[in-house]
Amino acid sequence: MSEANGPTRRGAVRASSRDLSQLLRIVGKPRWATPVLLALGFLSSLAETLGITLILLFLYLVSDRITEAGGGLQGRALGLAVAWFGSPTRLAVAILLLILARGALALVYSLISSSIGERISERVRNLIHQQYLRVAFGSIQQHEQSQLMEVLGTESWLVAQSYGAVTRLIINSCSIFVFAVFLLMISWKILLIAALGSVAISAILRIFSRPARDLGHQVKKIHQSLGEHMLMTLQALRTIRAYGQEALHQRRFVQSSAAARNASLSMIRLSSWIGPTTEIGYLGMLGTIVLVSGWWHISFEVTLAAVALLYRLQPHTQEFESNLLFLAQMQPQLRSVLEMIRSEDKEYPSQGTIALRDLNASIVFDHVSFGYDPSTPVLTDLSLEIPAGVTTALIGASGAGKTTIVNLLLRLYEPTSGDIMIDGTRLAEIRRDDWLSKIAVTGQDVDLVEGTVTENIRMAKADATEEEIIAAARSAGVSAFVEGLPDRYDTWIGQEGLRFSGGQRQRIGLARAVLRDPDLLILDEAMNALDTALEDQVRRAIDRQLGNRTILLITHRIDTAREAANVIWIENGRVISQGPASLVVPQYQHRQHEVVRASEAESEGP
């Protein structure tokens, strides 16, 4: 009784259905789910239609006007029904049973569809979260954090709702077909009027539904913008307040929030037209049927039955239109989820196949080149060696490529060319889990998470005992400020650890690294927030705890670099010098003095 409304929505619905079909293939769902839901929906519609028809027959029987039904298809059907039931009492019981059956079918449908929907939502969320953890780090970094949150936190739920909408669309179509068949049995003339009226209603609704897909894109962008403002406020709250920018950020948030409100209202207004338009259209259709029934000599009983059937058909038609509109609006969100879950177009880090028991060999960078952007290399033909069992200091100006070397060692990225070798084996061929289990890293940007001190330290070793955590904390100097707090190691550190000073956060990061008991310890400016005396104390404690491990020390402090057995000086992604501290440090200092003198001479002018 209804048709797809216009090329714009029709295309959006087709696109949504294709994307949803691909998503469900990836996510997986019980094979029996769709057939069972469709069967339940069809049986429910059939029970409803039969119930209405039997009510008509009941009215005929109790009014003793069964002979007025005529000798056509309707008359023969009613005659068979009367012969089957025999009495109004038995007919009333049948009607009651049909009503109960329809209610039971609707309940079973609701329970099964809810269970399947929640299972789909759970699976989608899990797959998206897994993608965030498994996809190459560089690929994830290309997405804005607000977009990642929107997909995982909001859009993942829409897959189940869209599946429910598609299922209901099919059930609505079945219901419309069943009602049409019964209308045909009653009167083909009335069916013709109903069909023409439905086409007219559909044409009117097409006017309101054309912008559905564009509105879906608009809502997606606005919600992502609102998410960006939320993240900025929460992540930069200290900075915003320190610079007195509260009013500015509140104004920006209010503007974004108003845009989200307007977009949501536009969607609501668009959907709101369906109900009144359908109801008014059906009211006009029913009035037309009553009006022409006299001209076409249609009996009162037939007209009453047709009106009853069309009245019950109207909610199915309205739901059909609402589901079409919903799918048209959801197309951008479904495409976003699909693009995030799809694996064939994504890069994943190599997991490696060669086992690694102990890391007791030198680490060699063999002509390694790398750039976060292919057009801007960060490392160029870099070759260096990090000897096993000693401390190597990596020095150089900011932007020289030191942190990039750490990122490559952590296998967050892979070299563009060249190889990183471990005892003659390419790092990419070593099992990734084996390699990372031998490494601990901490730095000036300590990645602390919302939680307690204990939970942050335990990230290095999930099964660590309380005694092990306390021992690591004391080695890193954490106990000096934590054990005096009311909740001690259960103290909540706040977002990104901002309840603690920079030095205290660094010590928590160091405790995490010590707890790992690594073969390779990477200290990326890990003590630059500590005073010299505290740094010496922590360094001695770490030396006692870790013994003769391989340590890569990235530092700007020349005095710290002097204590290293091996020093590597890099500039602009290339090795300038490497060797004993007594050789490299004087060269580096001489170069620094030359840079300072040149800068002073330039500032003095001719």
MIFI-183647 format. One record per residue (C-alpha): x, z, y. Coordinates in Angstrom, 3 decimals. Example, Ala and Ser with C-alpha at 12.3 -4.5 7.8 and 13.67 -1.06 7.14 Angstrom:
BEGIN
{{12.300 7.800 -4.500}},
{{13.670 7.140 -1.060}},
***
This chain:
BEGIN
{{0.000 0.000 0.000}},
{{3.043 0.175 2.287}},
{{6.114 -1.961 2.835}},
{{9.657 -1.609 4.186}},
{{9.520 -1.484 7.941}},
{{11.592 -4.136 9.598}},
{{15.092 -5.475 9.025}},
{{16.884 -2.662 10.820}},
{{15.442 0.151 8.767}},
{{15.304 -1.966 5.635}},
{{19.053 -2.623 5.925}},
{{19.781 1.045 6.620}},
{{17.692 2.156 3.629}},
{{19.431 -0.353 1.367}},
{{22.835 0.828 2.621}},
{{21.839 4.461 2.088}},
{{20.635 3.694 -1.429}},
{{23.881 1.874 -2.291}},
{{26.030 4.680 -0.911}},
{{23.901 7.293 -2.664}},
{{24.143 5.399 -5.955}},
{{27.955 5.316 -5.691}},
{{28.060 8.996 -4.753}},
{{25.941 9.993 -7.731}},
{{28.153 7.965 -10.061}},
{{31.195 9.831 -8.744}},
{{29.508 13.231 -8.632}},
{{27.659 12.866 -11.907}},
{{24.201 14.170 -12.735}},
{{22.209 14.641 -15.957}},
{{21.089 11.271 -17.280}},
{{17.676 12.655 -18.049}},
{{17.126 13.893 -14.496}},
{{15.723 10.807 -12.807}},
{{13.470 9.652 -15.695}},
{{12.060 13.162 -16.134}},
{{11.393 13.606 -12.411}},
{{9.746 10.197 -12.179}},
{{7.611 10.921 -15.246}},
{{6.514 14.267 -13.823}},
{{5.685 12.705 -10.463}},
{{3.757 9.861 -12.070}},
{{1.785 12.197 -14.345}},
{{0.996 14.438 -11.392}},
{{-0.378 11.460 -9.421}},
{{-2.331 10.280 -12.436}},
{{-3.851 13.726 -12.907}},
{{-4.813 13.836 -9.237}},
{{-6.432 10.389 -9.325}},
{{-8.284 11.093 -12.569}},
{{-9.493 14.379 -11.125}},
{{-10.953 12.646 -8.056}},
{{-12.593 9.999 -10.245}},
{{-14.089 12.620 -12.538}},
{{-15.431 14.509 -9.542}},
{{-17.245 11.290 -8.587}},
{{-18.609 11.039 -12.147}},
{{-19.681 14.692 -11.973}},
{{-21.651 13.956 -8.787}},
{{-23.298 11.020 -10.525}},
{{-24.271 13.138 -13.499}},
{{-25.665 16.098 -11.591}},
{{-27.630 13.775 -9.284}},
{{-28.839 11.666 -12.226}},
{{-27.790 8.452 -10.430}},
{{-25.454 7.124 -13.065}},
{{-27.555 3.994 -13.518}},
{{-26.891 2.972 -9.913}},
{{-23.242 2.349 -10.657}},
{{-24.088 -1.185 -11.722}},
{{-22.940 -3.277 -14.614}},
{{-19.485 -4.204 -13.384}},
{{-16.120 -2.700 -14.285}},
{{-17.011 0.522 -12.525}},
{{-20.327 0.808 -14.349}},
{{-18.768 0.216 -17.751}},
{{-15.997 2.764 -17.020}},
{{-18.517 5.381 -15.930}},
{{-20.659 4.637 -18.964}},
{{-17.712 5.212 -21.306}},
{{-16.815 8.422 -19.459}},
{{-20.386 9.742 -19.769}},
{{-20.410 8.933 -23.476}},
{{-17.070 10.742 -23.904}},
{{-17.923 13.950 -22.007}},
{{-21.647 14.046 -22.680}},
{{-22.535 16.853 -20.264}},
{{-21.687 18.037 -16.722}},
{{-20.275 21.307 -18.150}},
{{-17.697 19.561 -20.295}},
{{-16.877 17.290 -17.372}},
{{-16.371 20.288 -15.070}},
{{-13.995 21.817 -17.622}},
{{-12.036 18.552 -17.758}},
{{-11.781 18.492 -13.961}},
{{-10.539 22.102 -13.960}},
{{-7.929 21.278 -16.609}},
{{-6.717 18.284 -14.596}},
{{-6.354 20.463 -11.494}},
{{-4.368 23.033 -13.465}},
{{-2.266 20.290 -15.081}},
{{-1.442 18.782 -11.708}},
{{-0.410 22.192 -10.373}},
{{1.757 22.864 -13.429}},
{{3.393 19.431 -13.210}},
{{4.100 19.958 -9.510}},
{{5.662 23.363 -10.255}},
{{7.865 21.989 -13.040}},
{{8.890 19.075 -10.813}},
{{9.818 21.448 -7.989}},
{{11.896 23.704 -10.255}},
{{13.768 20.829 -11.922}},
{{14.385 18.895 -8.690}},
{{15.640 22.047 -6.930}},
{{18.019 22.813 -9.787}},
{{19.365 19.267 -9.887}},
{{19.636 19.121 -6.100}},
{{21.638 22.324 -5.923}},
{{23.881 21.089 -8.739}},
{{24.526 17.852 -6.844}},
{{25.282 19.746 -3.620}},
{{27.666 22.070 -5.412}},
{{29.468 19.192 -7.093}},
{{29.778 17.250 -3.821}},
{{31.198 20.288 -1.997}},
{{33.671 20.930 -4.795}},
{{34.849 17.318 -4.854}},
{{35.298 17.161 -1.080}},
{{37.230 20.423 -1.083}},
{{39.353 19.151 -3.965}},
{{40.101 15.988 -1.996}},
{{41.297 18.071 0.946}},
{{43.741 19.819 -1.384}},
{{44.876 16.822 -3.451}},
{{45.029 13.855 -1.071}},
{{48.398 13.130 0.492}},
{{48.996 15.567 3.347}},
{{49.622 12.750 5.822}},
{{46.258 11.164 5.020}},
{{44.370 14.397 5.658}},
{{46.276 14.883 8.929}},
{{44.798 11.616 10.194}},
{{41.330 13.199 10.313}},
{{40.221 15.582 13.035}},
{{39.620 19.099 11.812}},
{{36.075 19.087 13.182}},
{{35.307 15.971 11.143}},
{{36.621 17.602 7.978}},
{{34.483 20.671 8.634}},
{{31.393 18.565 9.356}},
{{31.716 16.623 6.102}},
{{32.337 19.707 3.958}},
{{30.071 22.197 5.696}},
{{27.074 20.053 6.675}},
{{27.030 16.505 5.358}},
{{27.765 17.493 1.766}},
{{24.299 19.094 1.569}},
{{22.581 15.856 2.570}},
{{23.464 14.053 -0.664}},
{{21.006 16.152 -2.676}},
{{18.339 15.742 0.016}},
{{18.840 11.975 -0.027}},
{{18.592 11.915 -3.821}},
{{15.340 13.842 -3.520}},
{{14.091 11.349 -0.911}},
{{14.867 8.364 -3.160}},
{{13.164 10.048 -6.116}},
{{10.115 10.820 -4.019}},
{{10.052 7.240 -2.749}},
{{9.709 5.963 -6.301}},
{{7.095 8.592 -7.117}},
{{5.180 7.736 -3.930}},
{{5.265 4.071 -4.942}},
{{3.904 4.988 -8.389}},
{{1.189 7.121 -6.799}},
{{0.199 4.307 -4.457}},
{{0.032 1.939 -7.429}},
{{-2.159 4.339 -9.449}},
{{-4.532 4.836 -6.515}},
{{-4.657 1.065 -5.962}},
{{-5.615 0.482 -9.603}},
{{-8.455 3.002 -9.357}},
{{-9.606 1.489 -6.060}},
{{-9.652 -1.914 -7.737}},
{{-11.854 -0.471 -10.490}},
{{-14.252 0.849 -7.853}},
{{-14.314 -2.135 -5.480}},
{{-11.885 -4.976 -4.826}},
{{-13.395 -5.419 -1.373}},
{{-12.496 -1.878 -0.380}},
{{-9.020 -2.365 -1.863}},
{{-8.572 -5.438 0.342}},
{{-9.521 -3.471 3.456}},
{{-7.139 -0.668 2.445}},
{{-4.281 -3.117 1.857}},
{{-4.763 -4.811 5.239}},
{{-5.025 -1.431 6.946}},
{{-1.794 -0.205 5.309}},
{{0.047 -3.319 6.470}},
{{-1.181 -2.698 10.016}},
{{-0.123 0.975 9.909}},
{{3.267 -0.032 8.531}},
{{3.731 -2.564 11.337}},
{{2.983 0.092 13.948}},
{{5.415 2.562 12.367}},
{{8.090 -0.138 12.396}},
{{8.158 0.110 16.197}},
{{9.078 3.795 16.063}},
{{11.525 3.530 13.190}},
{{13.799 0.736 14.429}},
{{16.356 3.053 16.117}},
{{16.638 5.346 13.069}},
{{20.110 4.257 11.945}},
{{21.553 4.182 15.477}},
{{20.175 7.648 16.066}},
{{21.840 8.813 12.845}},
{{25.224 7.570 14.128}},
{{24.597 9.253 17.474}},
{{23.690 12.594 15.887}},
{{26.789 12.482 13.690}},
{{29.089 11.933 16.698}},
{{27.414 14.615 18.769}},
{{27.589 17.193 15.975}},
{{31.265 16.391 15.461}},
{{31.888 16.855 19.194}},
{{30.062 20.186 19.089}},
{{32.225 21.196 16.132}},
{{35.353 20.332 18.107}},
{{34.272 22.667 20.906}},
{{33.551 25.440 18.403}},
{{36.981 25.097 16.829}},
{{38.703 24.972 20.200}},
{{36.976 28.147 21.327}},
{{37.781 30.064 18.135}},
{{41.353 28.816 17.698}},
{{42.394 28.978 21.349}},
{{40.396 32.032 22.406}},
{{43.491 33.978 23.440}},
{{44.880 31.103 25.503}},
{{41.506 30.373 27.133}},
{{41.181 33.963 28.250}},
{{44.807 34.267 29.280}},
{{44.431 31.336 31.676}},
{{40.950 32.276 32.863}},
{{39.339 29.106 31.526}},
{{36.201 30.758 30.131}},
{{33.832 29.106 32.627}},
{{35.278 25.631 32.019}},
{{35.006 25.874 28.245}},
{{31.533 27.414 28.441}},
{{30.411 24.526 30.649}},
{{31.827 21.957 28.219}},
{{30.222 23.698 25.267}},
{{26.846 23.913 27.025}},
{{26.972 20.171 27.762}},
{{27.809 19.377 24.136}},
{{25.144 21.783 22.891}},
{{22.550 20.146 25.169}},
{{23.492 16.729 23.788}},
{{23.022 18.070 20.245}},
{{19.618 19.471 21.225}},
{{18.514 16.174 22.762}},
{{19.682 14.200 19.723}},
{{17.863 16.550 17.348}},
{{14.717 16.341 19.459}},
{{14.930 12.547 19.378}},
{{15.030 12.634 15.588}},
{{12.118 15.072 15.497}},
{{10.083 12.899 17.885}},
{{10.832 9.852 15.791}},
{{9.666 11.590 12.622}},
{{6.679 13.175 14.373}},
{{5.055 9.791 14.997}},
{{4.638 9.169 11.277}},
{{2.030 11.873 10.656}},
{{-0.384 11.189 13.543}},
{{-0.009 7.416 13.260}},
{{-0.739 7.469 9.536}},
{{-3.680 9.842 9.905}},
{{-5.242 7.900 12.797}},
{{-4.676 4.642 10.953}},
{{-6.355 5.960 7.826}},
{{-9.215 7.374 9.891}},
{{-9.770 3.911 11.337}},
{{-9.498 2.416 7.857}},
{{-12.114 4.820 6.463}},
{{-14.403 4.129 9.392}},
{{-14.085 0.402 8.763}},
{{-14.939 0.873 5.077}},
{{-18.048 2.910 5.917}},
{{-19.037 0.330 8.506}},
{{-18.696 -2.744 6.281}},
{{-20.084 -1.107 3.131}},
{{-23.601 -1.819 4.338}},
{{-22.799 -5.460 5.084}},
{{-21.250 -5.975 1.658}},
{{-23.990 -3.984 -0.136}},
{{-21.565 -1.387 -1.459}},
{{-23.389 1.665 -2.755}},
{{-23.047 5.072 -1.170}},
{{-21.483 6.491 -4.328}},
{{-18.817 3.757 -4.447}},
{{-18.075 4.192 -0.752}},
{{-17.787 7.966 -1.212}},
{{-15.401 7.537 -4.144}},
{{-13.242 5.087 -2.196}},
{{-13.112 7.384 0.816}},
{{-12.113 10.304 -1.410}},
{{-9.331 8.279 -3.056}},
{{-8.011 6.942 0.264}},
{{-8.126 10.421 1.770}},
{{-5.894 11.696 -1.036}},
{{-3.705 8.581 -0.823}},
{{-2.839 9.213 2.834}},
{{-0.328 12.087 2.172}},
{{1.540 9.889 -0.331}},
{{1.763 7.037 2.173}},
{{2.888 9.414 4.914}},
{{5.561 10.903 2.648}},
{{6.683 7.386 1.678}},
{{7.222 6.500 5.347}},
{{8.966 9.815 6.067}},
{{11.389 9.308 3.196}},
{{12.191 5.768 4.363}},
{{12.928 7.076 7.843}},
{{15.029 9.945 6.480}},
{{17.182 7.574 4.401}},
{{17.665 5.298 7.393}},
{{18.861 8.245 9.477}},
{{21.133 9.580 6.724}},
{{23.079 6.341 6.191}},
{{26.040 7.324 8.467}},
{{26.337 10.751 6.854}},
{{26.166 9.393 3.310}},
{{28.820 6.802 4.146}},
{{31.052 9.545 5.579}},
{{30.743 11.671 2.419}},
{{31.339 8.649 0.199}},
{{34.474 7.671 2.103}},
{{35.795 11.204 1.742}},
{{35.056 11.492 -2.001}},
{{36.126 7.987 -2.985}},
{{39.579 8.101 -4.584}},
{{40.579 4.460 -5.054}},
{{41.437 3.919 -1.377}},
{{43.455 7.114 -0.947}},
{{47.088 8.056 -1.433}},
{{47.936 10.998 -3.663}},
{{51.319 12.698 -3.969}},
{{53.264 11.978 -7.128}},
{{52.894 14.823 -9.619}},
{{56.089 13.975 -11.520}},
{{56.694 14.261 -15.248}},
{{60.121 15.890 -15.634}},
{{60.078 19.653 -16.219}},
{{62.202 21.936 -14.043}},
{{63.186 25.339 -15.404}},
{{65.730 26.586 -12.887}},
{{66.837 25.281 -9.523}},
{{70.578 25.859 -9.795}},
{{71.865 22.495 -8.588}},
{{72.598 21.047 -5.162}},
{{69.908 19.186 -3.253}},
{{71.088 15.786 -2.037}},
{{69.421 13.526 0.530}},
{{70.636 10.031 -0.329}},
{{70.149 7.570 2.571}},
{{66.687 8.934 3.339}},
{{64.537 7.384 6.060}},
{{61.103 8.555 7.131}},
{{58.620 8.302 9.977}},
{{55.159 9.793 10.444}},
{{54.355 6.566 12.265}},
{{55.985 3.486 10.685}},
{{56.938 2.207 14.121}},
{{58.713 5.453 15.083}},
{{61.313 6.634 12.541}},
{{62.179 10.342 12.535}},
{{64.958 10.213 9.923}},
{{67.222 7.168 9.652}},
{{69.533 6.626 6.675}},
{{70.132 10.370 6.467}},
{{72.513 11.689 3.807}},
{{73.298 15.371 3.343}},
{{73.864 17.994 0.669}},
{{72.428 21.501 0.385}},
{{74.778 23.292 -2.046}},
{{73.303 25.605 -4.677}},
{{73.702 29.369 -4.412}},
{{74.811 29.555 -0.764}},
{{73.279 29.547 2.701}},
{{73.134 26.248 4.544}},
{{72.352 26.265 8.262}},
{{70.606 23.226 9.735}},
{{71.210 22.939 13.478}},
{{70.283 20.424 16.150}},
{{68.129 19.966 19.221}},
{{64.345 20.109 19.097}},
{{62.963 16.869 17.681}},
{{66.143 16.089 15.778}},
{{64.257 15.997 12.442}},
{{64.897 19.472 11.032}},
{{61.246 20.319 10.327}},
{{60.735 16.861 8.827}},
{{63.473 17.640 6.297}},
{{61.522 20.792 5.375}},
{{58.295 18.791 5.024}},
{{60.034 16.381 2.655}},
{{61.398 19.258 0.588}},
{{57.887 20.713 0.353}},
{{56.693 17.272 -0.786}},
{{54.103 17.121 1.958}},
{{55.436 13.618 2.556}},
{{57.539 11.124 0.599}},
{{60.590 9.320 2.031}},
{{59.988 5.812 3.316}},
{{63.273 4.794 1.708}},
{{66.137 6.538 -0.054}},
{{65.870 9.432 -2.487}},
{{66.061 13.210 -2.629}},
{{68.048 14.101 -5.735}},
{{68.044 17.356 -7.712}},
{{70.952 17.463 -10.171}},
{{70.811 13.681 -10.496}},
{{66.989 13.516 -10.850}},
{{64.727 12.077 -8.186}},
{{62.575 14.802 -6.653}},
{{59.490 12.562 -6.963}},
{{59.947 12.495 -10.754}},
{{60.087 16.286 -11.128}},
{{56.821 18.036 -11.846}},
{{55.428 18.990 -8.478}},
{{54.135 22.384 -9.624}},
{{57.498 23.224 -11.231}},
{{59.344 22.339 -8.045}},
{{57.062 24.218 -5.638}},
{{57.083 27.294 -7.877}},
{{60.830 27.596 -7.152}},
{{60.445 27.398 -3.360}},
{{59.372 29.763 -0.628}},
{{59.139 28.837 3.039}},
{{58.470 30.754 6.201}},
{{58.965 29.805 9.801}},
{{58.209 30.296 13.458}},
{{54.700 28.924 12.947}},
{{53.636 31.362 10.241}},
{{50.489 30.152 8.486}},
{{48.562 33.395 8.245}},
{{44.971 33.345 7.067}},
{{41.930 35.398 7.990}},
{{42.238 38.453 5.766}},
{{44.237 41.617 5.171}},
{{48.004 42.069 5.223}},
{{47.976 42.370 1.433}},
{{45.986 39.156 1.002}},
{{48.400 37.254 3.242}},
{{51.475 38.447 1.373}},
{{49.851 37.871 -2.010}},
{{49.390 34.150 -1.229}},
{{52.921 33.657 -2.555}},
{{52.063 35.210 -5.919}},
{{48.410 35.540 -6.855}},
{{49.024 38.056 -9.678}},
{{51.403 40.314 -7.735}},
{{50.946 44.048 -8.188}},
{{50.537 46.445 -5.293}},
{{54.018 47.808 -5.966}},
{{55.551 44.327 -5.747}},
{{53.749 43.644 -2.470}},
{{54.938 46.914 -0.929}},
{{58.521 46.271 -2.077}},
{{58.488 42.790 -0.482}},
{{56.916 44.193 2.683}},
{{59.639 46.825 3.014}},
{{62.372 44.222 2.457}},
{{60.975 42.141 5.320}},
{{60.411 45.090 7.660}},
{{56.610 44.910 7.466}},
{{56.300 48.538 6.416}},
{{57.776 49.629 9.732}},
{{54.553 48.753 11.592}},
{{51.910 48.474 8.835}},
{{52.293 51.841 7.154}},
{{51.474 53.579 10.413}},
{{48.128 51.805 10.770}},
{{44.878 53.534 9.670}},
{{44.157 50.960 6.935}},
{{47.833 50.303 6.128}},
{{48.094 47.141 3.995}},
{{44.327 46.664 4.062}},
{{44.439 46.093 7.825}},
{{42.545 42.967 8.871}},
{{44.975 40.694 10.690}},
{{42.401 38.605 12.570}},
{{42.345 34.865 13.102}},
{{45.826 33.428 12.482}},
{{47.210 36.963 12.699}},
{{46.750 37.237 16.458}},
{{46.221 41.003 16.226}},
{{49.953 41.262 15.585}},
{{52.917 40.240 17.700}},
{{54.979 37.138 16.950}},
{{57.722 39.220 15.346}},
{{55.234 41.122 13.202}},
{{53.654 37.866 12.017}},
{{57.081 36.497 11.140}},
{{57.851 39.601 9.083}},
{{54.600 39.151 7.129}},
{{55.679 35.571 6.436}},
{{59.100 36.775 5.303}},
{{57.495 39.342 2.994}},
{{55.429 36.540 1.467}},
{{58.605 34.509 0.864}},
{{60.435 37.472 -0.667}},
{{57.501 38.203 -2.991}},
{{57.797 34.655 -4.306}},
{{61.318 35.467 -5.545}},
{{62.315 31.812 -5.045}},
{{65.342 29.812 -6.152}},
{{65.235 28.030 -2.785}},
{{64.319 29.973 0.361}},
{{63.628 27.944 3.502}},
{{63.776 29.889 6.760}},
{{62.538 27.606 9.547}},
{{63.312 29.594 12.712}},
{{61.863 32.444 10.691}},
{{63.445 35.244 12.734}},
{{63.581 33.840 16.263}},
{{60.964 36.395 17.388}},
{{63.054 39.331 16.103}},
{{65.716 41.061 18.127}},
{{69.275 40.768 16.861}},
{{69.418 44.250 15.319}},
{{66.129 43.791 13.441}},
{{67.176 40.313 12.314}},
{{70.408 41.707 10.865}},
{{68.464 44.439 9.089}},
{{65.958 42.002 7.591}},
{{68.727 39.559 6.604}},
{{70.606 42.289 4.729}},
{{67.424 43.352 2.930}},
{{66.679 39.760 1.928}},
{{70.247 39.284 0.697}},
{{69.907 42.368 -1.472}},
{{66.538 41.213 -2.800}},
{{67.359 37.575 -3.498}},
{{71.065 37.740 -4.368}},
{{72.914 34.438 -4.561}},
{{69.960 32.104 -4.047}},
{{69.991 28.782 -2.251}},
{{68.920 29.356 1.353}},
{{68.212 26.689 3.962}},
{{68.347 28.270 7.390}},
{{67.029 26.343 10.375}},
{{68.081 28.064 13.556}},
{{68.963 27.640 17.209}},
{{71.133 30.779 17.201}},
{{74.775 29.801 16.916}},
{{75.781 33.307 15.826}},
{{73.364 33.058 12.899}},
{{74.719 29.636 11.923}},
{{78.303 30.996 11.913}},
{{77.402 33.227 8.960}},
{{76.358 30.279 6.798}},
{{78.698 28.874 4.165}},
{{77.614 25.334 4.996}},
{{76.361 23.875 8.299}},
{{74.648 20.518 8.882}},
{{74.291 19.185 12.417}},
{{71.686 16.456 12.910}},
{{70.589 14.560 16.008}},
{{67.941 11.836 16.303}},
{{67.371 11.837 12.567}},
{{71.019 11.302 11.624}},
{{73.756 13.617 10.365}},
{{76.447 14.092 13.007}},
{{78.576 16.516 11.029}},
{{78.408 18.731 7.932}},
{{80.770 21.198 6.359}},
{{82.021 24.764 6.833}},
{{80.734 26.685 9.840}},
{{84.278 26.971 11.216}},
{{84.363 23.164 11.501}},
{{80.834 22.155 12.491}},
{{79.831 24.950 14.890}},
{{82.706 24.335 17.374}},
{{81.873 20.620 17.383}},
{{78.228 21.379 18.086}},
{{79.082 23.846 20.862}},
{{81.483 21.359 22.469}},
{{78.735 18.745 22.454}},
{{76.286 21.193 24.002}},
{{78.750 22.003 26.791}},
{{79.192 18.304 27.501}},
{{75.424 17.850 27.747}},
{{75.151 20.797 30.160}},
{{77.992 19.500 32.373}},
{{76.471 16.022 32.459}},
{{73.090 17.457 33.424}},
{{74.629 19.549 36.213}},
{{76.581 16.587 37.548}},
{{73.451 14.452 37.571}},
{{71.477 17.105 39.444}},
{{74.213 17.442 42.119}},
{{74.067 13.716 42.860}},
{{76.798 11.515 44.417}},
***
